[in-house]
């Protein structure tokens, strides 16, 4: 799957390349969703070329090539490892579009469900796109000092 257009826009989703690494890292580190008290989780975080080459990383891009968001799908076991939408693009449907793409990609790979360990403020979003709660992942200090919701996205 090379590109999936968002109806009525020039947005597309494509496979990330090593050249995207710096931009994706910047998206993670500057996300307002990870300001205090959550900043310790992304401090020093890096989405490197090696990660992009090893995993299913897909980016949502505008017609001019601007990266507006991305997700990383681990295939074995199936898990949404990362998902970020640029602060300037929040509320535009990009997250939902990325989830639609993730479901299509998971379906192609024969996956029946995808695990999500959610950032606590993002749990409502994941539930709104069909994820169901399955548990809680306990805090793991020092980087993660809070329990996180564990959900499952059914792939139908």
C-alpha positions as CSV (number, residue, x, y, z in Angstrom):
1,X,0.0,0.0,0.0
2,X,1.8,3.1,-1.2
3,X,-0.8,5.9,-0.7
4,X,-4.3,6.2,0.6
5,X,-5.9,9.6,-0.1
6,X,-8.2,11.3,2.4
7,X,-11.4,12.1,0.6
8,X,-11.8,15.8,-0.2
9,X,-8.1,16.6,0.6
10,X,-4.7,16.2,-0.9
11,X,-3.5,14.2,2.1
12,X,-1.9,10.8,1.5
13,X,-0.2,8.2,3.6
14,X,3.1,6.7,2.4
15,X,5.7,4.5,3.9
16,X,8.3,6.4,5.8
17,X,11.9,6.5,4.6
18,X,15.2,7.0,6.5
19,X,15.0,10.7,5.3
20,X,11.9,11.2,7.5
21,X,13.7,10.2,10.8
22,X,14.6,13.7,11.9
23,X,11.2,15.1,11.3
24,X,9.5,12.2,13.0
25,X,11.8,12.6,16.0
26,X,10.9,16.3,16.2
27,X,7.2,15.5,16.0
28,X,7.6,13.2,19.0
29,X,9.8,15.4,21.1
30,X,7.8,18.6,20.5
31,X,4.3,17.2,20.9
32,X,2.2,19.3,23.3
33,X,0.6,16.0,24.4
34,X,3.9,15.2,26.1
35,X,4.4,18.4,28.0
36,X,4.7,18.2,31.8
37,X,4.0,15.8,33.5
38,X,4.5,13.5,30.5
39,X,7.7,15.1,29.1
40,X,10.0,12.5,30.6
41,X,8.6,9.8,28.3
42,X,9.8,11.5,25.1
43,X,12.9,13.4,26.4
44,X,15.7,12.1,24.3
45,X,13.4,9.9,22.2
46,X,14.6,9.2,18.7
47,X,12.9,7.7,15.7
48,X,16.0,6.6,13.8
49,X,16.5,5.4,10.2
50,X,17.1,1.9,11.6
51,X,13.7,1.9,13.4
52,X,12.0,3.1,10.1
53,X,13.7,0.4,8.1
54,X,12.9,-2.3,10.6
55,X,9.2,-1.5,11.3
56,X,6.0,-0.5,9.4
57,X,6.2,3.3,9.7
58,X,3.8,5.3,7.7
59,X,3.5,9.1,7.4
60,X,0.5,11.3,6.5
61,X,1.7,14.0,4.1
62,X,0.0,17.0,2.6
63,X,0.1,17.8,-1.1
64,X,3.3,19.8,-0.6
65,X,5.0,16.9,1.2
66,X,4.6,18.3,4.7
67,X,4.6,15.4,7.2
68,X,1.5,15.9,9.4
69,X,1.6,12.7,11.4
70,X,2.8,9.1,11.5
71,X,2.3,5.7,13.0
72,X,4.4,2.6,13.6
73,X,2.9,-0.8,13.4
74,X,4.8,-3.7,14.9
75,X,3.7,-7.0,13.2
76,X,4.9,-9.6,15.6
77,X,3.2,-9.4,18.0
78,X,0.8,-6.8,16.5
79,X,1.1,-3.5,18.3
80,X,0.7,0.2,17.5
81,X,4.1,1.3,18.8
82,X,3.9,5.0,17.9
83,X,1.3,7.4,16.7
84,X,1.7,11.2,16.5
85,X,-0.1,14.0,14.7
86,X,1.5,17.4,14.4
87,X,0.1,19.9,16.9
88,X,-0.8,22.2,14.0
89,X,-2.8,19.4,12.4
90,X,-4.8,18.3,15.4
91,X,-8.5,18.0,14.9
92,X,-8.3,17.7,11.1
93,X,-9.1,13.9,10.9
94,X,-5.5,12.9,10.3
95,X,-5.4,10.6,13.3
96,X,-8.5,8.8,12.1
97,X,-7.1,8.6,8.6
98,X,-3.9,7.0,10.0
99,X,-6.0,4.5,12.0
100,X,-7.9,3.6,8.8
101,X,-4.6,3.1,7.0
102,X,-3.3,1.0,9.9
103,X,-6.4,-1.3,9.8
104,X,-6.0,-1.8,6.1
105,X,-2.3,-2.6,6.5
106,X,-3.0,-5.0,9.4
107,X,-5.7,-6.7,7.4
108,X,-3.3,-7.2,4.5
109,X,-0.8,-8.8,7.0
110,X,-3.5,-11.2,8.3
111,X,-3.7,-9.5,11.7
112,X,-6.9,-9.8,13.7
113,X,-6.3,-7.2,16.4
114,X,-3.7,-4.6,17.2
115,X,-2.6,-3.9,20.8
116,X,-2.3,-0.2,21.9
117,X,-0.7,1.0,25.1
118,X,-2.1,4.4,25.1
119,X,-0.8,7.7,26.4
120,X,-3.5,8.4,29.1
121,X,-4.8,11.6,27.4
122,X,-5.2,9.7,24.1
123,X,-7.4,6.9,25.4
124,X,-10.6,8.6,24.3
125,X,-9.3,9.0,20.8
126,X,-8.5,5.3,20.5
127,X,-11.9,4.3,21.9
128,X,-13.5,6.6,19.3
129,X,-11.9,4.7,16.5
130,X,-13.1,1.3,17.8
131,X,-10.4,0.3,20.3
132,X,-11.7,-1.6,23.4
133,X,-10.0,-1.6,26.8
134,X,-8.3,-4.8,27.8
135,X,-6.2,-3.8,30.8
136,X,-3.7,-1.4,32.3
137,X,0.1,-1.3,31.9
138,X,1.7,-0.4,35.2
139,X,4.0,2.6,35.5
140,X,7.7,1.9,34.7
141,X,9.7,4.7,36.3
142,X,11.7,6.8,35.7
143,X,10.5,7.6,32.2
144,X,6.9,6.4,32.6
145,X,5.6,7.3,36.0
146,X,2.0,6.6,35.4
147,X,-0.2,3.6,34.5
148,X,-1.3,3.5,30.9
149,X,-4.5,2.1,29.4
150,X,-4.1,-1.0,27.3
151,X,-6.5,-1.4,24.4
152,X,-7.1,-3.6,21.4
153,X,-8.1,-2.4,18.0
154,X,-10.1,-5.1,16.2
155,X,-9.3,-5.6,12.6
156,X,-12.5,-6.5,10.8
